[in-house]
Amino acid sequence: MHMLGVRDDFRRRLLAIAALFCVLGFQYATWAARLPALKSDLDLSKAEVGLLLMAAGVGAAISFPLVAVLTRRLGSRRLAVVSGLFLGAVLLGLAAAPNYPLALAVMCLDGLAVGCLNVAMNAQGAALEARHDRTAMAKLHAVFSAGSLFAALLASGMNALTDSVAAHFGAATAIIALLVVATRSHLLPDETPAEQAGGTAEQAGDAAEQAGNASPAAPAVEGDTGPTADSPATGGAPVTDETDTPRRRLSLPATATLWMGGAMVFGTVTEGAMNDWSALYLEEVAGASAKVAPLGIAVVSVMMVAARLFADGWRARWGDGRVVRVGSVLAGTGLALALLAGGVVPALLGFACMGLGIAAVTPCVYVAAARQGSDALALVAAMGTTGLLAGPPVIGFIAQGSSMTWGMGAVAASAVLVAACATRIRWTATAQDTRKPTASTSAAPAEPAAEPAAEPVEPAAS
């Protein structure tokens, strides 16, 4: 039975994986939208609310060892289903928490579950790109933003019907369960190494052709969306490469993985801080009215969704590395100039530059991390989730110690640091790599020639 009547394998798998991204964005925005009610029900101070948010960041930060083990043992498909359903249960637990300590424990579990689903769904997305030789990751991350918007609309509707947090979270949990259960059979399967070696005749032929046309190290680095040695995409393999498991478990992260993690942390800190602090900056510093201030979040969100819908085309044309570097510089400089200029209109223009420039960072970094294997992906994802959840409180501390302008300046600096980290990453994607090896076959070896030379060091270090 084809999901929603879609017979094309790529689109069917894409819809199923997109449902996971929707679940994560939906769940995150659901509890965030009810923070005022939770604050009132538990009688929390602002500092205690900050610690509640930090608890989720702590859970994400400590999730890496667990996620790495679960990813290898369960595979991305089962881990996505289990963690998705668990996130729904977390909402029920948060609504039922009778006191602050239990709420902190629930939020820590939320961070752990977010880390698990984050790794699983991005592994599925990277494997889909590799399996079908088509870019899709940016669109998937756009669905995450759409899920957050859906949650905001649901929260508004539930608030109009009832003040009960339990009723709201119960409805949200039912939606999450329906999405996960309806799409689980259409996710990419986690194949064993023997099944990956078998594959289909067409996949085997493609692999042989790539091996014949490239240097021995090229299959591990060539093509942002093609199968590689570290990510045999025919079965979502970045998360089930059992042959390398013992060596990876005992080794330190490769240098390239740490640079990817740095880019991810600074990118997600920027995203989270813009969502949490843009409205406050507009009202307290730029002098916007209470009606205009929410437009800051709206501008950032709309630009991010729009950019992610088009970013896969940018990746195919210019390559992931250039998209990340140019985008993050645009984001940082645009916001910095807006802060220097002051005023509502410059601020909104700066926020638009931020949303446009930073939108493609996380999709591109996730793809690059997936090429390094399941442990690298788990570490980078844990760092990214930590930045998203713990970054906004850090920006708040900076603003509290100095001013909101300096706090937003730290956000701009964070975006520029993404570009700095990106220059140290050997991106596997180029404009030619994302195209089918027909007309561009003769030109393809010329592009990787500048980068794969040092790439064999990556697997050795990991």
C-alpha positions as CSV (number, residue, x, y, z in Angstrom):
1,M,0.0,0.0,0.0
2,H,1.5,3.3,-1.1
3,M,1.4,6.2,1.3
4,L,-1.1,8.9,0.2
5,G,-1.2,7.1,-3.2
6,V,2.4,8.1,-4.0
7,R,4.0,5.4,-6.1
8,D,7.4,7.1,-6.7
9,D,9.8,5.6,-4.2
10,F,11.8,8.8,-3.6
11,R,8.7,10.9,-2.9
12,R,7.1,8.3,-0.7
13,R,10.2,7.9,1.4
14,L,10.6,11.7,1.4
15,L,7.1,12.2,2.8
16,A,7.7,9.6,5.5
17,I,11.0,11.2,6.6
18,A,9.4,14.6,6.4
19,A,6.8,13.4,8.9
20,L,9.7,12.8,11.4
21,F,10.9,16.4,10.9
22,C,7.4,17.7,11.4
23,V,7.1,15.7,14.6
24,L,10.2,17.2,16.1
25,G,9.3,20.7,15.2
26,F,5.7,20.2,16.4
27,Q,6.7,18.7,19.7
28,Y,9.3,21.4,20.4
29,A,7.0,24.3,19.7
30,T,4.1,22.6,21.5
31,W,5.7,22.8,25.0
32,A,7.4,26.1,24.2
33,A,4.0,27.7,23.4
34,R,2.7,26.7,26.9
35,L,5.7,27.9,28.9
36,P,3.6,30.7,30.4
37,A,1.0,28.3,31.6
38,L,3.6,25.9,32.9
39,K,5.2,28.8,34.7
40,S,1.9,29.7,36.3
41,D,0.9,26.1,37.2
42,L,4.2,25.3,38.9
43,D,4.7,28.9,40.3
44,L,8.1,29.3,38.7
45,S,10.3,32.4,38.7
46,K,12.0,33.6,35.5
47,A,15.3,32.0,36.7
48,E,13.5,28.7,37.2
49,V,12.0,28.8,33.7
50,G,15.5,29.4,32.4
51,L,16.8,26.3,34.3
52,L,13.8,24.3,32.9
53,L,15.0,25.2,29.4
54,M,18.6,24.5,30.3
55,A,17.5,21.0,31.5
56,A,16.5,20.1,28.0
57,G,19.9,21.3,26.8
58,V,21.6,19.2,29.4
59,G,19.7,16.2,28.3
60,A,20.7,16.8,24.7
61,A,24.3,17.3,25.6
62,I,24.6,14.0,27.5
63,S,22.6,12.1,24.8
64,F,25.6,11.5,22.5
65,P,26.9,8.2,24.1
66,L,23.4,6.8,24.3
67,V,22.4,7.9,20.8
68,A,25.6,6.4,19.3
69,V,24.9,3.0,20.9
70,L,21.2,3.0,20.1
71,T,21.8,4.1,16.5
72,R,24.2,1.1,15.9
73,R,21.9,-1.4,17.6
74,L,18.5,-0.3,16.5
75,G,19.2,1.5,13.2
76,S,17.8,4.8,12.2
77,R,14.4,3.5,11.3
78,R,13.5,1.9,14.6
79,L,15.2,4.6,16.6
80,A,13.1,7.2,14.8
81,V,9.9,5.4,15.6
82,V,10.7,4.8,19.3
83,S,12.0,8.3,20.0
84,G,9.1,9.9,18.1
85,L,6.6,8.1,20.2
86,F,8.6,8.8,23.4
87,L,8.5,12.5,22.6
88,G,4.7,12.3,22.7
89,A,4.8,10.6,26.1
90,V,7.1,13.4,27.3
91,L,4.4,15.9,26.7
92,L,2.0,13.9,28.8
93,G,4.6,13.7,31.6
94,L,5.3,17.4,31.5
95,A,1.6,18.2,31.8
96,A,1.2,15.8,34.7
97,A,4.4,16.9,36.6
98,P,3.2,17.9,40.0
99,N,6.3,19.9,41.0
100,Y,9.4,21.6,39.7
101,P,12.0,18.8,40.3
102,L,9.9,16.3,38.3
103,A,9.4,18.9,35.5
104,L,13.2,19.3,35.3
105,A,13.6,15.5,35.0
106,V,11.0,15.4,32.3
107,M,12.7,18.1,30.3
108,C,16.0,16.3,30.6
109,L,14.4,13.2,29.2
110,D,12.9,15.5,26.4
111,G,16.5,16.5,25.5
112,L,17.6,12.9,25.3
113,A,14.7,11.9,23.1
114,V,15.2,15.0,20.9
115,G,18.8,13.9,20.4
116,C,17.7,10.4,19.4
117,L,15.1,11.6,16.9
118,N,17.4,14.3,15.6
119,V,20.1,11.8,14.7
120,A,17.7,9.2,13.3
121,M,15.7,11.5,11.0
122,N,18.9,13.2,9.7
123,A,20.5,9.8,9.0
124,Q,17.3,8.9,7.1
125,G,17.4,12.1,5.1
126,A,21.1,11.8,4.2
127,A,20.6,8.2,3.2
128,L,17.7,9.2,1.0
129,E,19.8,11.7,-0.8
130,A,22.6,9.1,-1.3
131,R,20.2,6.4,-2.4
132,H,18.5,8.5,-5.1
133,D,21.3,10.9,-5.9
134,R,19.0,13.8,-5.3
135,T,19.1,16.7,-2.8
136,A,16.3,16.8,-0.2
137,M,17.8,17.7,3.2
138,A,17.0,21.4,3.1
139,K,13.3,20.7,2.2
140,L,13.2,18.3,5.2
141,H,14.4,21.0,7.5
142,A,11.8,23.3,6.1
143,V,9.2,20.8,7.2
144,F,10.6,21.1,10.8
145,S,9.8,24.8,10.7
146,A,6.4,24.0,9.3
147,G,5.8,21.6,12.2
148,S,6.6,24.4,14.6
149,L,4.1,26.7,12.8
150,F,1.4,23.9,13.0
151,A,2.1,23.6,16.7
152,A,1.7,27.4,17.2
153,L,-1.7,27.3,15.4
154,L,-2.8,24.3,17.4
155,A,-1.8,26.0,20.7
156,S,-3.8,29.1,19.7
157,G,-6.8,27.0,18.9
158,M,-6.6,25.0,22.1
159,N,-6.2,28.1,24.2
160,A,-9.4,29.4,22.8
161,L,-11.2,26.2,23.8
162,T,-9.6,25.4,27.1
163,D,-7.0,26.5,29.6
164,S,-6.0,22.9,30.3
165,V,-2.4,22.1,29.5
166,A,-3.2,18.4,29.8
167,A,-5.9,18.6,27.2
168,H,-3.6,20.5,24.8
169,F,-0.7,18.1,25.3
170,G,-3.0,15.1,25.0
171,A,-4.2,16.2,21.6
172,A,-0.6,17.0,20.5
173,T,0.5,13.5,21.6
174,A,-2.3,11.9,19.6
175,I,-1.2,13.8,16.5
176,I,2.5,12.8,17.0
177,A,1.5,9.1,17.4
178,L,-0.6,9.2,14.2
179,L,2.2,10.7,12.2
180,V,4.8,8.2,13.5
181,V,2.6,5.1,13.1
182,A,1.3,6.1,9.7
183,T,4.7,6.6,8.2
184,R,6.9,4.1,9.9
185,S,6.6,1.4,7.2
186,H,7.8,3.9,4.5
187,L,11.0,4.9,6.2
188,L,14.3,3.6,4.7
189,P,15.1,0.1,6.0
190,D,18.2,-0.5,8.0
191,E,20.0,-3.3,6.0
192,T,22.7,-5.6,7.3
193,P,26.2,-5.3,5.7
194,A,25.4,-8.5,3.8
195,E,22.3,-7.0,2.3
196,Q,24.2,-3.8,1.5
197,A,26.8,-5.8,-0.3
198,G,24.1,-7.5,-2.3
199,G,21.9,-4.6,-3.2
200,T,20.3,-4.4,-6.5
201,A,21.9,-4.9,-9.9
202,E,21.5,-1.2,-10.7
203,Q,23.1,-0.1,-7.4
204,A,26.0,-2.5,-7.8
205,G,26.5,-1.3,-11.4
206,D,26.5,2.4,-10.2
207,A,29.0,1.6,-7.4
208,A,31.3,-0.3,-9.8
209,E,31.2,2.6,-12.3
210,Q,32.1,5.1,-9.5
211,A,34.9,2.9,-8.3
212,G,36.3,2.7,-11.9
213,N,36.1,6.4,-12.5
214,A,37.6,7.6,-9.2
215,S,40.7,7.2,-7.1
216,P,40.6,4.6,-4.3
217,A,39.6,7.3,-1.8
218,A,37.0,9.0,-4.0
219,P,34.0,6.8,-3.2
220,A,34.3,8.0,0.4
221,V,34.2,11.7,-0.6
222,E,32.8,12.2,-4.0
223,G,29.3,13.5,-4.5
224,D,27.2,15.1,-1.9
225,T,24.2,12.9,-2.7
226,G,25.8,9.8,-4.1
227,P,26.7,6.6,-2.2
228,T,30.0,6.5,-0.4
229,A,32.1,4.1,1.5
230,D,31.1,5.6,4.8
231,S,27.4,5.9,3.9
232,P,26.1,3.0,1.8
233,A,22.8,4.7,1.2
234,T,21.0,1.7,0.0
235,G,19.8,0.9,3.5
236,G,20.3,4.1,5.4
237,A,23.7,2.8,6.2
238,P,25.4,5.6,8.0
239,V,23.7,4.3,11.1
240,T,24.2,0.6,10.7
241,D,27.8,0.2,9.6
242,E,28.5,-2.7,11.9
243,T,31.8,-3.6,10.5
244,D,33.4,-0.5,11.8
245,T,31.5,-0.4,15.1
246,P,34.3,-1.6,17.5
247,R,36.9,0.7,16.0
248,R,34.6,3.7,16.2
249,R,33.5,3.0,19.7
250,L,37.1,3.2,21.0
251,S,38.3,6.1,18.9
252,L,38.2,9.9,19.4
253,P,36.2,12.1,17.0
254,A,38.1,13.1,13.8
255,T,39.2,16.7,13.5
256,A,36.7,17.2,10.6
257,T,33.9,16.0,12.8
258,L,34.8,18.5,15.5
259,W,34.8,21.3,13.0
260,M,31.3,20.1,11.8
261,G,30.2,20.1,15.4
262,G,31.4,23.7,15.9
263,A,29.6,24.9,12.8
264,M,26.5,23.1,14.0
265,V,26.6,24.6,17.5
266,F,27.1,28.1,16.3
267,G,24.4,27.7,13.7
268,T,21.8,26.3,16.1
269,V,22.7,28.9,18.8
270,T,21.9,31.5,16.1
271,E,18.6,29.9,15.1
272,G,17.4,29.5,18.7
273,A,18.5,32.9,19.8
274,M,16.7,34.6,16.9
275,N,13.5,32.8,17.7
276,D,13.7,33.6,21.4
277,W,15.1,37.1,21.6
278,S,14.2,39.0,18.3
279,A,10.8,40.2,19.6
280,L,12.3,41.4,22.9
281,Y,15.1,43.3,21.0
282,L,12.5,45.0,18.7
283,E,10.4,46.1,21.7
284,E,13.1,47.1,24.2
285,V,15.9,48.4,21.9
286,A,14.4,49.3,18.5
287,G,11.3,50.9,20.0
288,A,8.7,48.7,18.2
289,S,5.2,48.6,19.5
290,A,3.8,45.4,21.1
291,K,1.9,44.7,17.8
292,V,5.1,45.1,15.7
293,A,7.5,43.2,17.9
294,P,6.2,39.7,17.0
295,L,7.1,40.4,13.4
296,G,10.7,39.7,14.2
297,I,10.0,36.0,14.7
298,A,7.7,36.0,11.7
299,V,10.4,37.5,9.4
300,V,13.1,35.1,10.6
301,S,10.7,32.1,10.3
302,V,9.3,33.0,6.9
303,M,12.8,33.6,5.4
304,M,14.1,30.4,6.8
305,V,11.3,28.3,5.4
306,A,11.5,30.0,2.0
307,A,15.3,29.6,1.9
308,R,15.1,25.9,2.8
309,L,12.6,25.3,0.1
310,F,15.1,26.6,-2.5
311,A,18.4,25.6,-0.7
312,D,18.5,22.2,-2.3
313,G,18.8,23.9,-5.7
314,W,21.5,26.1,-4.4
315,R,23.4,23.1,-3.1
316,A,23.1,21.4,-6.5
317,R,24.4,24.5,-8.3
318,W,27.1,25.8,-6.0
319,G,27.9,23.0,-3.5
320,D,27.3,22.8,0.2
321,G,30.5,24.5,1.3
322,R,29.9,27.7,-0.6
323,V,26.2,27.8,0.4
324,V,27.2,27.5,4.1
325,R,30.1,30.0,4.0
326,V,28.3,32.7,2.0
327,G,25.0,32.3,3.9
328,S,26.5,32.5,7.4
329,V,28.6,35.6,6.4
330,L,25.4,37.2,5.0
331,A,23.6,36.3,8.3
332,G,26.2,37.7,10.6
333,T,27.1,40.9,8.7
334,G,23.4,41.6,8.0
335,L,22.5,41.5,11.6
336,A,25.6,43.4,12.7
337,L,24.8,46.2,10.3
338,A,21.2,46.3,11.6
339,L,22.4,46.6,15.2
340,L,24.7,49.5,14.3
341,A,22.0,51.3,12.3
342,G,19.3,50.9,15.0
343,G,15.6,51.2,14.5
344,V,12.7,48.9,13.6
345,V,13.1,48.7,9.8
346,P,16.9,48.0,9.8
347,A,16.3,45.4,12.5
348,L,13.7,43.6,10.4
349,L,16.0,43.7,7.4
350,G,18.8,42.3,9.5
351,F,16.5,39.5,10.7
352,A,15.6,38.7,7.1
353,C,19.3,38.4,6.2
354,M,19.8,36.2,9.3
355,G,16.9,33.8,8.3
356,L,18.0,33.7,4.7
357,G,21.6,33.1,5.4
358,I,21.5,30.7,8.3
359,A,18.7,28.4,6.9
360,A,20.9,26.0,4.9
361,V,23.6,25.6,7.5
362,T,22.2,22.7,9.5
363,P,21.0,20.6,6.5
364,C,24.4,20.8,4.9
365,V,26.3,20.0,8.0
366,Y,24.1,17.0,8.8
367,V,24.8,15.6,5.3
368,A,28.5,16.1,5.8
369,A,28.4,14.4,9.2
370,A,26.4,11.5,7.9
371,R,29.2,10.8,5.4
372,Q,31.6,10.3,8.4
373,G,29.4,7.5,9.9
374,S,26.9,7.0,12.7
375,D,29.2,8.2,15.6
376,A,30.1,11.4,13.8
377,L,26.4,12.1,13.0
378,A,25.4,11.4,16.6
379,L,28.1,13.7,18.0
380,V,27.3,16.6,15.6
381,A,23.5,16.2,16.2
382,A,24.0,16.2,20.0
383,M,26.1,19.4,19.7
384,G,23.4,20.9,17.5
385,T,20.6,20.1,19.8
386,T,22.5,21.4,22.7
387,G,23.1,24.7,20.9
388,L,19.5,25.0,20.0
389,L,18.2,24.4,23.5
390,A,21.0,25.9,25.6
391,G,22.1,28.7,23.3
392,P,19.2,31.1,24.0
393,P,19.8,31.1,27.8
394,V,23.4,31.9,27.2
395,I,22.5,34.8,25.0
396,G,20.1,35.9,27.8
397,F,22.9,35.8,30.3
398,I,25.0,38.0,28.0
399,A,22.1,40.5,27.6
400,Q,21.6,40.5,31.4
401,G,25.2,41.3,32.1
402,S,25.6,44.0,29.4
403,S,22.6,44.9,27.2
404,M,20.3,43.4,24.7
405,T,22.3,44.9,21.8
406,W,25.4,43.1,23.0
407,G,23.4,39.9,23.3
408,M,22.2,40.2,19.7
409,G,25.8,41.1,18.7
410,A,26.8,37.7,20.1
411,V,24.3,36.1,17.9
412,A,25.8,37.9,14.9
413,A,29.3,36.8,15.9
414,S,28.0,33.2,16.3
415,A,26.8,33.3,12.6
416,V,30.2,34.5,11.5
417,L,31.9,31.7,13.5
418,V,29.9,29.2,11.4
419,A,31.7,30.5,8.3
420,A,35.0,30.2,10.1
421,C,34.3,26.6,11.0
422,A,33.0,25.9,7.4
423,T,36.4,26.9,5.9
424,R,38.0,24.0,7.9
425,I,35.5,21.3,6.6
426,R,36.3,19.4,3.5
427,W,32.9,19.4,2.0
428,T,32.0,16.4,-0.1
429,A,29.4,18.3,-2.1
430,T,30.1,20.3,-5.3
431,A,27.8,21.6,-7.9
432,Q,28.9,18.8,-10.3
433,D,28.7,16.1,-7.7
434,T,25.0,16.5,-7.2
435,R,24.3,15.8,-10.9
436,K,23.9,12.6,-12.7
437,P,27.1,11.3,-14.2
438,T,26.2,11.9,-17.8
439,A,27.2,15.2,-19.4
440,S,29.2,16.2,-16.4
441,T,31.2,13.0,-16.2
442,S,34.3,14.4,-17.9
443,A,34.3,17.5,-15.7
444,A,33.7,15.6,-12.4
445,P,37.2,14.5,-11.6
446,A,38.5,18.1,-11.8
447,E,36.4,19.3,-8.9
448,P,37.2,16.6,-6.3
449,A,40.9,16.8,-7.2
450,A,41.4,19.8,-4.9
451,E,39.6,18.1,-1.9
452,P,39.9,14.3,-1.8
453,A,43.7,14.4,-1.6
454,A,43.5,14.9,2.2
455,E,40.2,13.1,2.6
456,P,41.6,9.6,3.3
457,V,43.0,11.0,6.6
458,E,39.4,11.4,7.8
459,P,38.5,7.7,8.1
460,A,41.9,7.0,9.6
461,A,41.3,9.6,12.3
462,S,37.9,8.4,13.0
